[in-house]
Amino acid sequence: MIMDMTQRKRSGKPMRWNEEKYRILIETMNDGLCMVDEDRSIIFINDKFSRMLGYSNNELTGSLLDRFVTKNNRAILEERHALRMEGDQEPYELTFRRKDGEDVIALISPKPVFDEKETFKGAFAVVTDITELKKKEKALAEREEELKIKTKNLEELNNALKVLLERRDEDRVEMEEKVVLNVRRLILPYFDKLKESGINQRQQAFVQILEESLSDIISPFSRTLSTKFVNFTGSEIKIASLIRQGKRTKDIAKLLGISKRTVEAHRDHIRSKLGLKTIKGNLRTHLLSI
């Protein structure tokens, strides 16, 4: 008899130790644990699951699990429970309703339980709270959609700007062509008449300067130079135009009424602004290529 009791005590120690070990493991899990019977009544839960839903263990144990699931998720629970009866273990998402009315989105990792006769007796599941993860996913999806809309709006705005710029360029070219045509048809012909009208030499010099200035204004080269090289001064554009026409330094000086040294200084500035300061090459040849 004593020997029998000793044997039972010896055999009971490992069992009690295993039970204690599993109990500690279940209660210290980071996830909830819930066990239901074949009718989906809760028969066991750990503290994590209770805290997750905001109820006490006594309030949950013995209750139908359906009570704590949102109405639009009860059909999912019923469908999944039916699959569990057939041995299905596929994880799924389920939304619970906390005691305070807040929703908890959870990932359910189930395991069906059968007896020795293969009769379904219920199931247990690890319940992982993924509410915050779902909120972040939703926020990210909304942000991505917002960025898509902004990108589309920017593309449309960019296309609109391109159309406006193209139209502006067309309008500018059209306006330039009209100005050039009007100057040539309505103004330049009168310079010859002025020169033949008996004006004195000084007046003729002024007429020539005025004619050349107008010619510079409507010259495609002058427009190109002033557009492409915005740092050119008016004098530099005028002298560059005369160089391009083949005029020599002394001719330019006489024509503009300035010294040869001034013309040479302007030529030096033009070469520098065109990037020819350290490059050997004919200035007129380069200007003809512009």
C-alpha positions as CSV (number, residue, x, y, z in Angstrom):
1,M,0.0,0.0,0.0
2,I,2.8,2.4,0.9
3,M,4.6,1.4,-2.2
4,D,1.5,2.0,-4.3
5,M,1.1,5.6,-2.9
6,T,4.7,6.3,-3.5
7,Q,4.4,5.2,-7.1
8,R,1.3,7.4,-7.6
9,K,3.1,10.4,-6.1
10,R,6.1,9.8,-8.3
11,S,4.0,9.5,-11.4
12,G,2.0,12.6,-10.4
13,K,4.9,15.0,-10.1
14,P,5.7,15.1,-13.8
15,M,2.0,15.5,-14.6
16,R,1.5,18.4,-12.2
17,W,4.7,20.0,-13.5
18,N,3.5,19.7,-17.1
19,E,0.1,21.2,-16.3
20,E,1.7,24.1,-14.5
21,K,4.1,24.7,-17.4
22,Y,1.3,24.7,-20.0
23,R,-0.8,27.0,-17.8
24,I,2.1,29.5,-17.5
25,L,2.7,29.3,-21.2
26,I,-1.0,30.0,-22.0
27,E,-1.3,32.9,-19.6
28,T,1.9,34.6,-20.7
29,M,1.0,34.4,-24.4
30,N,1.1,37.6,-26.4
31,D,-2.0,36.4,-28.2
32,G,-5.4,35.4,-27.0
33,L,-6.5,31.8,-26.7
34,C,-10.1,30.7,-27.0
35,M,-11.7,27.3,-26.9
36,V,-15.3,26.6,-28.0
37,D,-17.4,23.4,-28.0
38,E,-19.3,22.0,-31.0
39,D,-22.0,24.6,-30.4
40,R,-19.5,27.5,-30.3
41,S,-20.0,28.1,-26.6
42,I,-16.8,29.3,-24.9
43,I,-15.3,26.7,-22.6
44,F,-11.8,28.2,-22.0
45,I,-10.0,31.5,-22.6
46,N,-6.8,33.0,-21.4
47,D,-6.4,36.5,-19.8
48,K,-5.1,38.0,-23.0
49,F,-8.3,37.2,-24.8
50,S,-10.4,38.7,-21.9
51,R,-8.4,41.9,-22.0
52,M,-8.7,42.0,-25.8
53,L,-12.5,42.1,-25.6
54,G,-12.7,44.1,-22.3
55,Y,-14.7,41.4,-20.5
56,S,-13.9,39.3,-17.4
57,N,-13.3,35.5,-17.8
58,N,-16.6,34.8,-16.0
59,E,-18.5,37.0,-18.5
60,L,-17.0,35.2,-21.4
61,T,-16.9,31.6,-20.3
62,G,-20.1,29.7,-21.0
63,S,-21.4,32.3,-23.4
64,L,-21.9,31.8,-27.1
65,L,-18.9,33.2,-29.1
66,D,-21.4,34.8,-31.6
67,R,-22.4,37.4,-28.9
68,F,-18.9,39.0,-29.1
69,V,-18.6,39.1,-32.9
70,T,-20.0,42.1,-34.9
71,K,-23.3,41.3,-36.7
72,N,-21.8,41.5,-40.2
73,N,-19.1,38.9,-39.1
74,R,-21.4,36.3,-37.5
75,A,-22.1,34.7,-40.9
76,I,-18.3,34.4,-41.4
77,L,-18.0,32.7,-37.9
78,E,-20.8,30.3,-38.7
79,E,-19.3,29.4,-42.1
80,R,-15.8,28.9,-40.6
81,H,-17.1,26.8,-37.8
82,A,-18.8,24.5,-40.3
83,L,-15.5,24.1,-42.1
84,R,-13.8,23.4,-38.8
85,M,-16.2,20.4,-38.3
86,E,-14.7,19.0,-41.5
87,G,-11.1,19.5,-40.3
88,D,-10.3,22.8,-41.9
89,Q,-7.5,24.8,-40.2
90,E,-7.3,27.8,-42.6
91,P,-6.6,31.2,-40.7
92,Y,-9.1,34.0,-41.3
93,E,-10.0,37.4,-40.1
94,L,-12.9,38.2,-37.7
95,T,-14.1,41.4,-36.1
96,F,-15.1,41.3,-32.4
97,R,-17.1,44.0,-30.6
98,R,-15.5,45.0,-27.3
99,K,-17.5,45.7,-24.1
100,D,-16.9,49.4,-24.6
101,G,-18.3,49.2,-28.2
102,E,-15.0,49.4,-30.0
103,D,-14.2,46.9,-32.7
104,V,-11.2,44.6,-32.6
105,I,-10.0,43.1,-35.8
106,A,-8.3,39.7,-35.2
107,L,-6.5,37.0,-37.1
108,I,-7.9,33.6,-36.1
109,S,-5.5,30.6,-36.3
110,P,-7.8,27.7,-35.5
111,K,-7.4,24.0,-34.7
112,P,-10.4,21.6,-34.6
113,V,-10.7,19.0,-31.9
114,F,-12.0,15.4,-32.5
115,D,-12.5,12.5,-30.0
116,E,-11.2,9.0,-30.6
117,K,-14.4,8.3,-32.7
118,E,-13.5,11.2,-35.0
119,T,-16.5,13.1,-33.6
120,F,-16.1,16.9,-33.7
121,K,-16.0,18.2,-30.1
122,G,-15.1,21.8,-30.7
123,A,-12.0,23.9,-31.6
124,F,-9.4,26.2,-30.1
125,A,-7.7,29.2,-31.8
126,V,-4.9,31.6,-31.3
127,V,-6.4,35.1,-31.6
128,T,-4.0,37.9,-32.7
129,D,-5.1,41.5,-32.5
130,I,-4.3,43.1,-35.9
131,T,-6.5,46.3,-35.4
132,E,-3.6,48.7,-35.5
133,L,-2.1,46.9,-38.4
134,K,-5.3,47.2,-40.3
135,K,-5.6,50.9,-39.5
136,K,-2.0,51.4,-40.8
137,E,-2.9,49.5,-44.0
138,K,-6.0,51.6,-44.5
139,A,-4.1,54.8,-43.9
140,L,-1.4,53.6,-46.3
141,A,-4.0,52.7,-48.9
142,E,-5.7,56.1,-48.5
143,R,-2.3,57.8,-48.8
144,E,-1.5,55.9,-52.0
145,E,-4.9,56.8,-53.5
146,E,-4.3,60.4,-52.5
147,L,-0.9,60.3,-54.2
148,K,-2.4,58.8,-57.3
149,I,-5.0,61.6,-57.5
150,K,-2.3,64.2,-57.0
151,T,-0.1,62.6,-59.6
152,K,-2.9,62.5,-62.1
153,N,-3.8,66.2,-61.3
154,L,-0.1,67.2,-61.8
155,E,0.0,65.3,-65.1
156,E,-3.1,67.1,-66.3
157,L,-1.7,70.4,-65.1
158,N,1.6,69.7,-66.8
159,N,-0.2,68.9,-70.0
160,A,-2.3,72.1,-69.7
161,L,0.9,74.1,-69.2
162,K,2.5,72.5,-72.2
163,V,-0.5,73.5,-74.3
164,L,-0.4,77.1,-72.9
165,L,3.4,77.4,-73.6
166,E,3.0,76.0,-77.1
167,R,0.2,78.5,-77.7
168,R,2.3,81.3,-76.2
169,D,5.2,80.5,-78.5
170,E,2.8,80.3,-81.5
171,D,1.3,83.7,-80.5
172,R,4.8,85.2,-80.0
173,V,6.0,83.9,-83.4
174,E,2.8,85.2,-85.1
175,M,3.2,88.6,-83.4
176,E,6.8,88.8,-84.4
177,E,6.0,88.0,-88.0
178,K,3.2,90.6,-88.0
179,V,5.6,93.3,-86.6
180,V,8.3,92.4,-89.1
181,L,5.9,92.5,-92.0
182,N,4.4,95.8,-90.9
183,V,7.8,97.4,-90.4
184,R,9.0,96.3,-93.8
185,R,5.8,97.3,-95.6
186,L,4.8,100.4,-93.7
187,I,8.0,102.0,-92.4
188,L,11.2,101.0,-94.2
189,P,10.0,102.2,-97.7
190,Y,9.8,105.7,-96.3
191,F,13.5,105.8,-95.4
192,D,14.5,105.9,-99.1
193,K,12.0,108.7,-99.6
194,L,13.5,110.6,-96.7
195,K,17.0,110.2,-98.1
196,E,15.9,111.6,-101.4
197,S,14.0,114.5,-99.9
198,G,17.0,116.8,-99.8
199,I,17.8,116.5,-96.1
200,N,21.3,117.5,-95.0
201,Q,24.2,115.1,-94.2
202,R,23.5,115.2,-90.4
203,Q,19.9,114.4,-90.9
204,Q,20.9,111.6,-93.3
205,A,23.1,110.1,-90.6
206,F,20.2,110.1,-88.2
207,V,17.9,108.5,-90.8
208,Q,20.6,105.8,-91.4
209,I,20.9,105.1,-87.7
210,L,17.1,104.9,-87.3
211,E,16.9,102.5,-90.3
212,E,19.7,100.3,-89.0
213,S,18.1,100.2,-85.5
214,L,14.8,99.1,-87.0
215,S,16.6,96.5,-89.1
216,D,18.3,95.2,-85.9
217,I,14.9,95.0,-84.1
218,I,13.3,92.9,-86.9
219,S,16.5,90.9,-87.6
220,P,16.0,87.1,-86.8
221,F,19.6,87.1,-85.7
222,S,19.1,89.8,-83.2
223,R,16.0,88.2,-81.8
224,T,17.9,84.8,-81.5
225,L,20.8,86.5,-79.9
226,S,18.8,88.4,-77.3
227,T,16.7,85.3,-76.5
228,K,19.5,82.8,-76.3
229,F,22.0,85.1,-74.6
230,V,20.0,87.3,-72.3
231,N,23.1,88.8,-70.8
232,F,24.0,90.6,-74.1
233,T,23.6,94.4,-74.0
234,G,21.9,96.4,-76.7
235,S,25.2,97.7,-78.0
236,E,26.7,94.2,-78.1
237,I,23.7,92.9,-80.0
238,K,24.1,95.8,-82.5
239,I,27.8,95.3,-82.9
240,A,27.4,91.5,-83.2
241,S,24.9,92.1,-86.0
242,L,27.3,94.3,-87.9
243,I,30.2,91.8,-87.4
244,R,27.9,89.2,-88.8
245,Q,27.3,91.4,-91.9
246,G,31.0,91.5,-92.5
247,K,31.7,95.0,-91.2
248,R,35.2,95.7,-89.9
249,T,36.1,97.4,-86.6
250,K,36.8,100.8,-88.2
251,D,33.6,100.6,-90.2
252,I,31.6,99.8,-87.1
253,A,33.2,102.6,-85.2
254,K,32.5,105.1,-87.9
255,L,28.9,103.9,-88.4
256,L,28.1,104.1,-84.7
257,G,30.1,107.1,-83.9
258,I,32.3,105.4,-81.4
259,S,36.1,104.7,-81.1
260,K,37.8,101.7,-82.5
261,R,38.9,100.8,-78.9
262,T,35.3,100.8,-77.8
263,V,34.4,98.5,-80.6
264,E,37.3,96.2,-79.8
265,A,36.2,96.1,-76.1
266,H,32.7,95.1,-77.2
267,R,34.1,92.4,-79.5
268,D,36.1,91.1,-76.5
269,H,32.9,91.0,-74.4
270,I,31.0,89.2,-77.1
271,R,33.7,86.5,-77.5
272,S,33.7,86.0,-73.7
273,K,29.9,85.7,-73.4
274,L,29.9,83.3,-76.3
275,G,32.5,81.1,-74.7
276,L,35.1,81.9,-77.3
277,K,37.6,83.7,-75.0
278,T,40.0,80.8,-74.8
279,I,39.1,79.3,-78.2
280,K,40.7,80.3,-81.4
281,G,38.2,81.0,-84.2
282,N,36.7,83.6,-86.3
283,L,34.0,85.6,-84.5
284,R,32.0,86.3,-87.6
285,T,31.9,82.6,-88.6
286,H,30.6,81.7,-85.2
287,L,27.9,84.4,-85.3
288,L,26.8,83.2,-88.7
289,S,26.2,79.7,-87.2
290,I,23.8,81.1,-84.6
